[in-house]
Amino acid sequence: MNNHYVPCFILKNFGGGKLSFYDTKKKELFKNRNVHSSFCTNNIYSDKIEIELNHKIEAHFSILLNNKILASTDTLTFNKSEINLIKKFLLISTLRTFEDEKLLSLEKNYYQIEKQNWLNLGLTDKEWNEKHIMPPFKETSIDNETDEQYWLRTIQTILDSEKCTGEEISKMKNATYSAYRWANTFNSGFLGFWDSEFTHEEFLITDAGMTSETDKGVALVSPLILKQKYLIDLYNQYKNINPNLSKQILHELNNTIIMHENFMMFPISSQRIIVLINPFFKFLEQLEKYKVKVLPISSFTYLDREKLFKPNKVNYVEMQIDPKTHNFDENDKYIYKINRLSNKETKYINELFLDRITNFVGFSNLDKVKGSIIKYYEEPNSKRVDYGELIKIIKEDVK
C-alpha cells in the first residue's frame, strides 16, 4: 500500500494540488508534482494502521483544519476535544516516520538516560522518585521484537488512545514507554499559531513533517539544557527560603525533562504553522509574581519576541480554583491569537526545517522560499544538509 508520511490534505495547502520539491539525495528539483505522488512510499505501515490513521485522526483533523484553523485570520477558539485532536495529530506527525536504529535505541532507553542527566544536575534519587517521572506501568516485553516493530507498536498505542494522555496510555495493553513519554510531552506544552511573513517569504515543508528549536547553542542530544540549569539554580536558591515556590520550580524542572525543546513546529500551509511551546515560557510569567528576577527569553531562544510565547486564554465554564483538581468542561473555550512573523523570523523558522529532513523539502513556490535557503546555506554554523546544487538552480533562475 502507498503510505503518505505527510498527509495529502496538508500538502494541498502548499500550492493546491501541485507541489514542488527538492531531492537532496538525487540533487534534483521537481516542479508541479501531484501531491498524491509526493512525500510517500510503499509499505511503511500495515494496512490496519494506514486505515486507522485515516479514520481515527486524519479525517477528523482535516475537517477542523479547513473549517477553523485555516479559515481564521485573527483568533482561534477551540473546545477541549478539539485541543486533544490537534495535539494527537501533531504527536502522530512526529512519530509517523521510522527513525534510524541509533535514535530509536536512545528513545527506548530514554528514562535511564534522563535519570542519569538528573543526577548529573546535582539532584537526588529521592527527588527523581518524588517527581514520578518513570512510567507508572511495566512495559510489555515482546520476544524478538525489532526496533521497527516497537515503533509500530508505539504508533498503534497512540491510535488506540482517545484523549492521548500519559495516564490513559499507562492503562493500555502493550503500551510502550515511548508512547507514554511522547503523550506527556505534547500534553505538557501549549499551542501557538504563527503565520509567515507572506509577501517575500513563506513556509516550506519537509518529509520529517516538523522541526524544533533547542536551547541556544545546545546540541539536540546534549544533557546540558539551559532551561534545566536555570531552574536548578533557582531551586537551590529558594528551597530553604520559599518551600512553595521551590516545589513549583521542581515541577517545572520535570516539565523541561519531559520536553527539552523550546518549541516544536508543524507546517499546515505555506503561510501557517502550529507550534507546541514548552511550558517553561509560561512559567517565566508566574515567576514574576514572586518577584524573582527572570532572565529574558533571548537567553534561551533565538526568537526573542515575547509576544510569540504568550500563553492562550481560557474561558472556563466553572470557576477554576486549582488546576490539579479542576473538573474541565467540554465547553471550556481555549482562545489563541494568531501571530504574524517578520521576514527574518520566517527565514529562521525555515532554516530549522531545512536542517531537519530525511530526503525531501517541498514548497509552493521556489521564489517564496529561496531567501530562507540562501540564508541557511550561507550561515557560518555547521549544517546537516548540503543545498549547494539547489543554490546553483536558484542563481540560474535569477539570470
N, C-alpha and C positions, 0 to 999 in steps of 0.2 A: 504494500500500500504506500502511496506517496504521502509523506508527512511534512507539513509545514512547521518549521521551528519558529517562524514568526507568522502569525495568522494573516490570512489574506485580507480580512476586514481592517487590519492595521496598515498593511502595505498599500491598500487603495487610497489611504489618506496622504500618500506621497506621490501625487500626480495622477489620481484617478485610477484607471485600470492598467496603466503602464508605469514602469519603474526603470530607472537607470541604475546600474551598479558597477562597481569596480571589483575585479577578481584579483586579490593580492598575490595569489599563487601563480596564476597564468599571466598576471600583469597586463590585463586587458580590460578595456572599458566597454560595457554593453549598454546600448541606449534603447529606450522604449520597449522593454521586455514585458510580456504579460505577467501580471503579479501571480497568476496561478502556477507559473513555472519558475518562480523566483523564491529564494530562501526556503528551499525544500529539498528533501532527499528521500530515498526509499527505505522503509522498514526501520525507522528509529524506534517506534513503539509497536506493541501488539495491536491488532485490530480493536480489541476491547478498550485499551487505553485511548486510542485515537477517537473512538466513538464517544467515550466518556468525557474527553477533553472538550469535545463539541457540545454535548448535551448538558453537562454539568457546569461548565464555566463559560466557554466562548459564546454560545448562543445568547446567554443572558447578559454577558458583559457587552457584547456588540450593540445590543439594544440600548443599554444605559449610555454607552459611548456616543452613539449617534443622536439619541433623543435628548441627552442632557449635557454630557461632558464637553462635546464639541459644539453644541448649539449655543452655549452662553459666551458672552464676551467680557463679562464683568465679575459676577459672583456665581458660585455653585452651591446648592443646598441639597444635602443627602439625608436619608434616614439611616438607621443602624444597619439594616440588611444590605443597603447599597454600599456602605463603607466596607462591610465584610466581603462583599463581592469584589470590590475594587482591589482590596488587599490580597484576596485569594488569587485573582488573576495576575497581579504583579508577582506574587510568590511563584506561581507556575511558570511565569515568563522567565524568572531567574533560574529555575531548576530544569527547564524542559529540554535542554541540550546536555548530552553526556560529557562531563569534564574528563580530562585525561586522568590516568590511573594515579599519578602522583598527587594531584589536587584532591581526588576523591579519597585517597588514603588519609590525607590530612583532615578531611571532613569527617571521616569515620572515627578518627581519634581526637576530635575537637575538644571534648571535655577534659581529657587527660592533659592536652597541651595547654588549655586555658587555666587549669588548676595550677600548673607549674608557673605560668605567667603571673597568676595571682600571688603565689608565694614569692616570686621574684620581685614583686612590687612592695614586699615587706608586710603583707597581711598573713594571717594565720589559718591553719586548718579549721579552727573553730569558727572564724569569721566566714570562711568559704561555706562550711556546712550550714551556718545560720542563714545564709542568703538563699539556700535551696536552689543552687544553680544546676546541680546534677538532676537529670530527668527523674521524676518520681515513679519510674517503672523500669523493669528489666527488659532490655531489647531482646527480642526473639532471635536466636542464632539459627540460621538455616544451613544445613550441611552443603558444602561445595558451592555456596552462593558466590558468584563472581561480583566484581565491583559494579559492572553494568547492571546486573540483576538487582543488586542492592539499591542502585539509583532508581530503577524502575519500581521497586517496592516503595521507595520514598515518594515517587510521583503518585502511585496508587493510593498511598495513605492520605496525601493532600486531597486527591479527588474524592475520596470516600468521606472526608470530613465535611461537616455542614458549616460551622462557624470558623473553622480553621484556627482554633486556639490550641495552645500547648496543653491545657487541661483536657480538652476533648480528645486530642491525639493520644495523650498518655493512657487513655482507657480503651484504645482501639487494638484489635488483634493484629499482630505482625507489624505494628507501627515501628518506625525507625527513629533512632536518636536524631538523625539528620532532619526528618520531618518535624519533630518536636522543636528542635533548635531554630529552624527557619520560621516556623509559625510564631514562636515567641519574638523573633527578630522583627517580623512585619507587624505584629500587634503592639510592639513597644514604640515604634516610630509613628510620627504623624504626617499627614499628607500635605502636599503643596501642588499647585498647578501653575506652571510657568510657560509663558509664550515667548517665541523667538522675536528677534528684532524686526522680522518681516521684510523690510524694504530691500536690504542688501544681503542679509544672511538668514537662512532657515536651518532647521534641524535636519540632520541626516539620520539614517537608521543602519544598524549593523546586524549581522547574523547572531550576535550574542543577545540582542534584544534589549539590552540595558547596559548601564555602566555606573560607576560610583566614584566618589571622591573620599580619599582617606585624609588623615591629618596632614598639615603642611610638612613636606619634607620627610614623611614617614612611609616606608615601603608597605605594600599591602599585607604582607605576612609578618611584619615586624612585631615583636612582643611589646615594644615601647610605643604606646599610644599616648599622644599629648593630652587628650581628654582624661585618660585614666590617671596620668601623673598629676595633673591639675587637681583632680578630685581627691587623690591620696593625700596630697599636701594639705588640702582644705580639711580633710577628715582628721589628720594628725593635729591640725591647728585647733579644731573645735571639739574633739572628742571628750576632753576634760572640762570644757567650758560650757558647751551647749549640747547636752545629750540628744535632744530632739532634732536639732539641725544635723548633728553628726550621723544620726540614724538615716535621715533623708539623703545625706551625701553618700552613705554606703549603699543605699537603694539605687541611687543614680549611677554609682560605680558598677553595680550589677547590670544596669541597662547598657552601659558602654562595653561591657564584656559580651552581652548578647548581640549588640550591634556596634561594630567597630567603626563603620563608615560614617562620615559626616552626613552624607545623603546618597540615595540611590536614585537613578533617573531612568524613566521608561518613555521613549518617544511614542506618541499615539497619532501624530500627524507631523507634517513638515513644519507646523507652526505651534505645536503644543506638546509638552511633556508632563507626565505625572511624576512627582518627586516624593520619595519616602525619606523624611528628615529625622535625624537622630534626636530623641527626646532630650538629650543634653542641652540643646539650644533653648528648649522651653524651660529647662531647669535654671538656666542662667538668669532668666527673668525672676524666678522665685527667690534666688539668692539675694537679689537686690532688696527684697523686703526685709531681710535680716541685716541689712546694711553691710553686707560683705562686699569687699572690693572685687568687682567682677572684671575679668580680662575681656577686652573687645573680641568680637568673633573673628576679626582678622588675625588673631593669634592662632586660630585653628583651621580656617578655610580661606581659599583664595577668592571666594565670592564674599566680599566683606560688606555687602549691603544688608543691614539688619532687617529691613522690610521683608526680604525673601524668607526669613526664618521665623517670622511671626506665626504663632500657632493659630489654628482656626478658632472661631467662636462656636459655642454650643448653646442652643436653647433647649433646656430640659423641660419635659412635661411635669416632672416632680422636682421640687427643690432639692438640689444636691448639697448634702452636708459632708459626707465622707465618701470619696471615690471608691474606696475599698468595699463599702457596704451598700453603695447606691444601687438601686434597682433600675437599671437602664430601661427606658421605654422605647418601643419600636418607633414611636413618633417623635423622639428627640430629634432635633434638627442640627446638623453639622454644616456650618456655613464657611465657605472658603472664598477668599479674594484671589482672583487670577492676577498674577504679577507679570508685567512685560519686562523682558530682559533688554539690556543695551546691546549694541553691536559687539562690544568687547566681551560681555558676558555670554552672549550666544556663541561666539567663537570658542570661548573657553570650554563651554559645555560640549561642543562638537569635538574639541581636541580630546576630551575624556572618552567620547565614543570612538574616535579614530584609534585610540590607544588600546581599546579592548574589543578586538574582533578575532574571529577564527579564520575567516577567509574573505567574506564579502562585506562591502559597505555600500549602502544604497542612498538614493536621493531623487527628488522630483526634478531638479534642475541643477546641473553642474555649476552654472553661474551663481546660484544662490548658496553654494557651499564651498566654492573654491577659495574664498578668503580664509575659511577655517583650515582647509587642507594645507594651504601655503604657510599659514602661521604655525601649524603643527610641524610641518616639515622643516621650517627654519628655526624652530626653538632650539636653544643650545642644550637643553636637558636630554637625557637618554630617552630613546623611543623604542617601543616594542615592534612597530610595524614600519616598513620602508615603503613610502609612497613616491619614490623617485620617478618611476615611469608615469604615474598619474600627473605629476608636476609637469613633465615634458608635454603631455597631452594638453594640459591647461595652457601652457605657454604657446603651443602651436595654435590653439583656438584663438588666443589673443592676437596672433599675427594675422 
